[in-house]
Amino acid sequence: MLPFVADQGLIARAMAASGAGLEVPRNEDDGSFRGVDVAATVRRVMAEEEGEALAHNAKELQKVVGNRVRQEQYVDDLVEYLRRYK
């Protein structure tokens, strides 16, 4: 993952921590992405066994995060909790 906007770095780290993605390392001198690092990360995801596990983990994560009904229920539950215990 190539984070360009402020919150994308956090999201990239979270995806890497969950095993659903890899974060592209930054150049320590200026924070930029080097082509060799981007290529190595893409190679790991697309051509190595590690990529299969990442794809599986991403699909499992999508079942939870991508479930609109479940996400709406979480919000409804939070609103109800806040109303009850304000």
DSSP file (Angstrom, degrees, kcal/mol; ACC not computed):
  #  RESIDUE AA STRUCTURE BP1 BP2  ACC     N-H-->O    O-->H-N    N-H-->O    O-->H-N    TCO  KAPPA ALPHA  PHI   PSI    X-CA   Y-CA   Z-CA
    1    1 A M              0   0    0      0, 0.0    23,-1.9     0, 0.0    20,-0.0   0.000 360.0 360.0 360.0 138.6    0.0    0.0    0.0
    2    2 A L        -     0   0    0     21,-0.1     2,-0.4    31,-0.0     7,-0.1  -0.850 360.0-156.6-111.5  93.1    1.3    3.5   -0.9
    3    3 A P        +     0   0    0      0, 0.0     3,-0.1     0, 0.0     6,-0.0  -0.583  26.5 158.2 -76.7 124.5   -0.1    6.0    1.6
    4    4 A F        +     0   0    0     -2,-0.4     2,-0.2     1,-0.0     3,-0.0   0.674  56.6  60.0-113.0 -29.3   -0.2    9.5    0.2
    5    5 A V  S >> S-     0   0    0      1,-0.1     3,-1.3     0, 0.0     4,-0.8  -0.669  95.3 -98.8-105.2 159.3   -2.8   11.3    2.4
    6    6 A A  H >> S+     0   0    0      1,-0.3     3,-0.6    -2,-0.2     4,-0.5   0.835 119.2  38.3 -46.9 -51.8   -2.5   11.8    6.2
    7    7 A D  H 3> S+     0   0    0      1,-0.2     4,-2.1     2,-0.2    -1,-0.3   0.652  99.0  77.9 -80.1 -12.7   -4.8    8.9    7.3
    8    8 A Q  H <> S+     0   0    0     -3,-1.3     4,-2.8     1,-0.2    -1,-0.2   0.823  87.8  58.1 -68.4 -29.4   -3.6    6.5    4.7
    9    9 A G  H <X S+     0   0    0     -4,-0.8     4,-2.2    -3,-0.6    -1,-0.2   0.919 108.3  46.3 -63.4 -42.4   -0.4    5.7    6.6
   10   10 A L  H  X S+     0   0    0     -4,-0.5     4,-2.3     2,-0.2    -2,-0.2   0.907 113.6  48.6 -64.6 -42.2   -2.5    4.6    9.5
   11   11 A I  H  X S+     0   0    0     -4,-2.1     4,-2.7     2,-0.2     5,-0.2   0.913 110.1  51.7 -65.0 -42.3   -4.7    2.5    7.3
   12   12 A A  H  X S+     0   0    0     -4,-2.8     4,-2.2     1,-0.2    -2,-0.2   0.913 111.3  47.3 -61.1 -43.1   -1.7    0.9    5.6
   13   13 A R  H  X S+     0   0    0     -4,-2.2     4,-2.7     2,-0.2    -1,-0.2   0.895 112.1  50.3 -65.4 -39.5   -0.2    0.0    8.9
   14   14 A A  H  X S+     0   0    0     -4,-2.3     4,-1.9     2,-0.2    -2,-0.2   0.910 110.9  48.6 -65.1 -42.0   -3.5   -1.4   10.1
   15   15 A M  H  <>S+     0   0    0     -4,-2.7     5,-2.2     2,-0.2     6,-0.8   0.904 113.4  47.3 -64.6 -40.6   -3.9   -3.5    6.9
   16   16 A A  H ><5S+     0   0    0     -4,-2.2     3,-1.0     4,-0.2    -2,-0.2   0.913 111.3  51.1 -65.9 -42.0   -0.4   -4.8    7.3
   17   17 A A  H 3<5S+     0   0    0     -4,-2.7    -1,-0.2     1,-0.3    -2,-0.2   0.832 108.9  51.6 -64.8 -32.3   -0.9   -5.6   11.0
   18   18 A S  T 3<5S-     0   0    0     -4,-1.9    -1,-0.3    -5,-0.2    -2,-0.2   0.557 114.6-117.3 -81.5  -7.1   -4.1   -7.5   10.1
   19   19 A G  T < 5S+     0   0    0     -3,-1.0    38,-0.3    -4,-0.5    39,-0.2   0.652  87.6 110.6  81.0  15.3   -2.3   -9.6    7.5
   20   20 A A  S   <S+     0   0    0     -5,-2.2     2,-0.3    -6,-0.2    -4,-0.2   0.341  82.0   2.1-103.7   5.6   -4.4   -8.2    4.7
   21   21 A G        -     0   0    0     -6,-0.8     2,-0.4    -5,-0.2    -2,-0.2  -0.983  65.3-114.2-173.1 172.2   -1.7   -6.1    3.0
   22   22 A L        -     0   0    0     -2,-0.3     2,-0.5    -3,-0.1    -9,-0.1  -0.972  24.2-132.7-122.8 139.7    1.9   -5.0    3.0
   23   23 A E        -     0   0    0     -2,-0.4   -21,-0.1   -10,-0.1   -14,-0.0  -0.780  22.4-125.1 -90.7 132.5    3.1   -1.5    3.5
   24   24 A V        -     0   0    0    -23,-1.9    14,-0.1    -2,-0.5    13,-0.1  -0.643  32.8-117.0 -74.6 125.3    5.6   -0.2    1.0
   25   25 A P        -     0   0    0      0, 0.0     9,-0.5     0, 0.0     2,-0.3  -0.319  26.8-132.0 -64.7 146.2    8.7    0.9    3.0
   26   26 A R        -     0   0    0      7,-0.1     2,-0.4    11,-0.1     7,-0.2  -0.657  24.8 -99.1 -95.8 154.2    9.6    4.6    2.8
   27   27 A N     >  -     0   0    0      5,-3.9     4,-2.7    -2,-0.3     3,-0.2  -0.609  31.2-143.7 -67.1 122.6   13.0    6.1    2.0
   28   28 A E  T  4 S+     0   0    0     -2,-0.4    -1,-0.2     1,-0.2    -2,-0.0   0.755  92.8  59.3 -65.5 -24.3   14.3    7.0    5.5
   29   29 A D  T  4 S-     0   0    0      1,-0.1    -1,-0.2     3,-0.1    -2,-0.0   0.927 130.5  -1.9 -72.1 -45.0   16.0   10.2    4.2
   30   30 A D  T  4 S-     0   0    0     -3,-0.2    -2,-0.2     2,-0.1    -1,-0.1   0.383  92.0-111.3-132.5   3.7   13.0   12.0    2.8
   31   31 A G  S  < S+     0   0    0     -4,-2.7    -3,-0.1     1,-0.2     2,-0.0   0.521  71.6 134.8  79.6   4.1    9.9    9.8    3.3
   32   32 A S        -     0   0    0     -5,-0.2    -5,-3.9    -6,-0.1     2,-0.5  -0.287  59.4-109.4 -80.9 170.2    9.5    9.1   -0.4
   33   33 A F        -     0   0    0     -7,-0.2     2,-0.3    -3,-0.1    -7,-0.1  -0.883  27.3-143.2-100.6 129.8    8.8    5.7   -2.0
   34   34 A R    >>  -     0   0    0     -2,-0.5     4,-2.2    -9,-0.5     3,-0.6  -0.730  15.8-127.6 -92.2 142.3   11.7    4.2   -4.0
   35   35 A G  H 3> S+     0   0    0     -2,-0.3     4,-2.8     1,-0.3     5,-0.2   0.858 109.3  56.3 -54.9 -38.9   10.8    2.3   -7.2
   36   36 A V  H 3> S+     0   0    0      1,-0.2     4,-2.1     2,-0.2    -1,-0.3   0.867 108.6  47.3 -64.4 -36.2   12.8   -0.7   -6.0
   37   37 A D  H <> S+     0   0    0     -3,-0.6     4,-2.1     2,-0.2    -2,-0.2   0.888 112.1  49.1 -72.7 -39.3   10.8   -0.9   -2.8
   38   38 A V  H  X S+     0   0    0     -4,-2.2     4,-2.6     2,-0.2     5,-0.2   0.942 113.3  47.7 -62.2 -46.8    7.5   -0.6   -4.6
   39   39 A A  H  X S+     0   0    0     -4,-2.8     4,-2.5     1,-0.2    -2,-0.2   0.904 111.4  50.0 -62.0 -42.5    8.6   -3.3   -7.1
   40   40 A A  H  X S+     0   0    0     -4,-2.1     4,-2.1    -5,-0.2    -1,-0.2   0.892 112.2  47.5 -64.9 -39.3    9.7   -5.6   -4.3
   41   41 A T  H  X S+     0   0    0     -4,-2.1     4,-1.9     2,-0.2    -2,-0.2   0.920 112.4  48.3 -68.7 -43.5    6.4   -5.2   -2.4
   42   42 A V  H  X S+     0   0    0     -4,-2.6     4,-2.9     1,-0.2     5,-0.3   0.907 110.9  52.3 -61.7 -41.1    4.3   -5.8   -5.5
   43   43 A R  H  X>S+     0   0    0     -4,-2.5     4,-2.6    -5,-0.2     5,-0.7   0.910 107.5  51.8 -61.6 -42.9    6.4   -8.9   -6.2
   44   44 A R  H  X5S+     0   0    0     -4,-2.1     7,-0.7     1,-0.2     4,-0.7   0.901 115.9  41.1 -60.2 -40.8    5.9  -10.3   -2.7
   45   45 A V  H  <5S+     0   0    0     -4,-1.9    -2,-0.2     1,-0.1    -1,-0.2   0.901 125.4  32.3 -74.8 -42.0    2.1   -9.8   -3.1
   46   46 A M  H  <5S+     0   0    0     -4,-2.9    -3,-0.2    -5,-0.2    -2,-0.2   0.782 129.0  26.7 -90.9 -28.8    1.7  -11.0   -6.7
   47   47 A A  H  <5S+     0   0    0     -4,-2.6     2,-0.2    -5,-0.3    -3,-0.2   0.540 104.8  71.3-118.5  -8.4    4.4  -13.7   -7.2
   48   48 A E  S >X<S-     0   0    0     -4,-0.7     3,-1.5    -5,-0.7     4,-0.6  -0.709  84.2-110.8-111.4 162.8    5.1  -15.2   -3.8
   49   49 A E  H >> S+     0   0    0      1,-0.3     4,-1.3    -2,-0.2     3,-1.2   0.826 112.7  71.1 -57.3 -32.6    3.2  -17.6   -1.5
   50   50 A E  H 3> S+     0   0    0      1,-0.3     4,-2.1     2,-0.2    -1,-0.3   0.834  89.3  62.4 -53.6 -34.5    2.8  -14.7    0.9
   51   51 A G  H <> S+     0   0    0     -3,-1.5     4,-2.4    -7,-0.7    -1,-0.3   0.842  97.5  55.8 -63.1 -34.9    0.4  -13.1   -1.5
   52   52 A E  H <X S+     0   0    0     -3,-1.2     4,-2.2    -4,-0.6    -1,-0.2   0.917 108.9  46.7 -64.5 -42.5   -2.1  -16.0   -1.3
   53   53 A A  H  X S+     0   0    0     -4,-1.3     4,-2.7     2,-0.2    -2,-0.2   0.895 111.7  51.7 -65.7 -39.6   -2.3  -15.6    2.5
   54   54 A L  H  X S+     0   0    0     -4,-2.1     4,-2.4     2,-0.2    -2,-0.2   0.916 109.8  49.2 -62.9 -42.7   -2.7  -11.8    2.1
   55   55 A A  H  X S+     0   0    0     -4,-2.4     4,-2.1     2,-0.2    -2,-0.2   0.910 111.9  48.7 -63.3 -42.5   -5.6  -12.3   -0.4
   56   56 A H  H  X S+     0   0    0     -4,-2.2     4,-2.1     1,-0.2    -2,-0.2   0.938 112.7  47.4 -62.1 -47.0   -7.3  -14.8    1.9
   57   57 A N  H  X S+     0   0    0     -4,-2.7     4,-2.4   -38,-0.3    -2,-0.2   0.876 110.2  53.0 -63.3 -37.6   -7.0  -12.4    4.9
   58   58 A A  H  X S+     0   0    0     -4,-2.4     4,-2.2   -39,-0.2    -1,-0.2   0.895 108.7  49.7 -65.0 -39.6   -8.2   -9.5    2.8
   59   59 A K  H  X S+     0   0    0     -4,-2.1     4,-1.3     2,-0.2    -2,-0.2   0.897 111.5  48.7 -65.9 -39.5  -11.3  -11.5    1.8
   60   60 A E  H  X S+     0   0    0     -4,-2.1     4,-0.9     1,-0.2    -2,-0.2   0.907 111.8  48.9 -65.8 -41.4  -12.0  -12.4    5.5
   61   61 A L  H >X S+     0   0    0     -4,-2.4     4,-2.9     1,-0.2     3,-0.6   0.876 106.3  57.5 -64.9 -37.3  -11.6   -8.8    6.5
   62   62 A Q  H 3X S+     0   0    0     -4,-2.2     4,-2.1     1,-0.2    -1,-0.2   0.837  97.9  61.4 -63.2 -32.8  -14.0   -7.7    3.8
   63   63 A K  H 3< S+     0   0    0     -4,-1.3    -1,-0.2    -3,-0.2    -2,-0.2   0.853 115.4  33.1 -61.4 -34.0  -16.7  -10.0    5.2
   64   64 A V  H X< S+     0   0    0     -4,-0.9     3,-0.7    -3,-0.6    -2,-0.2   0.935 128.2  34.2 -86.2 -54.6  -16.6   -8.0    8.4
   65   65 A V  H 3< S+     0   0    0     -4,-2.9    -3,-0.2     1,-0.2    -2,-0.2   0.836 119.2  50.7 -73.6 -34.1  -15.8   -4.4    7.2
   66   66 A G  T 3< S+     0   0    0     -4,-2.1     2,-1.2    -5,-0.4    -1,-0.2   0.416  79.7 106.8 -87.4   2.7  -17.7   -4.7    4.0
   67   67 A N    <>  -     0   0    0     -3,-0.7     4,-2.5     1,-0.2     5,-0.2  -0.698  49.8-172.0 -85.3  98.3  -20.9   -5.9    5.6
   68   68 A R  H  > S+     0   0    0     -2,-1.2     4,-2.6     1,-0.2     5,-0.2   0.879  82.2  52.5 -60.2 -41.9  -23.1   -2.9    5.3
   69   69 A V  H  > S+     0   0    0      1,-0.2     4,-2.0     2,-0.2    -1,-0.2   0.930 111.4  46.6 -61.7 -45.3  -25.9   -4.4    7.4
   70   70 A R  H  > S+     0   0    0      2,-0.2     4,-2.1     1,-0.2    -2,-0.2   0.917 112.3  50.1 -63.4 -43.4  -23.5   -5.2   10.2
   71   71 A Q  H  X S+     0   0    0     -4,-2.5     4,-1.9     1,-0.2    -2,-0.2   0.899 110.4  49.6 -63.6 -41.1  -21.9   -1.8   10.1
   72   72 A E  H  X S+     0   0    0     -4,-2.6     4,-2.6     1,-0.2    -1,-0.2   0.875 108.9  53.3 -65.0 -36.3  -25.2   -0.1   10.3
   73   73 A Q  H  X S+     0   0    0     -4,-2.0     4,-2.8    -5,-0.2    -2,-0.2   0.894 105.7  53.8 -65.5 -38.6  -26.2   -2.2   13.3
   74   74 A Y  H  X S+     0   0    0     -4,-2.1     4,-2.2     2,-0.2    -2,-0.2   0.924 110.9  45.9 -59.3 -44.5  -23.0   -1.2   15.0
   75   75 A V  H  X S+     0   0    0     -4,-1.9     4,-2.6     2,-0.2    -2,-0.2   0.928 112.8  49.9 -65.1 -45.1  -23.9    2.5   14.6
   76   76 A D  H  X S+     0   0    0     -4,-2.6     4,-2.4     1,-0.2    -2,-0.2   0.910 110.9  49.9 -60.0 -42.5  -27.5    1.8   15.7
   77   77 A D  H  X S+     0   0    0     -4,-2.8     4,-2.3     2,-0.2    -1,-0.2   0.895 110.9  49.5 -63.4 -40.5  -26.2    0.0   18.8
   78   78 A L  H  X S+     0   0    0     -4,-2.2     4,-2.7     2,-0.2    -2,-0.2   0.930 110.9  49.0 -64.3 -45.7  -23.9    2.9   19.6
   79   79 A V  H  X S+     0   0    0     -4,-2.6     4,-2.3     1,-0.2    -2,-0.2   0.924 112.2  48.8 -60.0 -44.9  -26.6    5.5   19.2
   80   80 A E  H  X S+     0   0    0     -4,-2.4     4,-2.3     1,-0.2    -1,-0.2   0.908 111.2  50.2 -62.0 -42.2  -28.9    3.4   21.5
   81   81 A Y  H  X S+     0   0    0     -4,-2.3     4,-2.3     1,-0.2    -2,-0.2   0.924 110.9  48.9 -61.6 -45.1  -26.2    3.1   24.1
   82   82 A L  H  < S+     0   0    0     -4,-2.7    -2,-0.2     1,-0.2    -1,-0.2   0.880 112.2  48.7 -64.8 -38.1  -25.5    6.8   24.1
   83   83 A R  H >< S+     0   0    0     -4,-2.3     3,-0.7    -5,-0.2    -1,-0.2   0.911 114.1  46.1 -66.0 -41.8  -29.2    7.6   24.4
   84   84 A R  H 3< S+     0   0    0     -4,-2.3    -2,-0.2     1,-0.2    -1,-0.2   0.864 123.0  32.1 -70.5 -37.3  -29.6    5.2   27.3
   85   85 A Y  T 3<        0   0    0     -4,-2.3    -1,-0.2    -5,-0.2    -2,-0.2  -0.121 360.0 360.0-116.9  36.1  -26.5    6.2   29.3
   86   86 A K    <         0   0    0     -3,-0.7    -1,-0.2    -4,-0.1    -2,-0.1   0.507 360.0 360.0 -75.3 360.0  -26.2    9.9   28.6
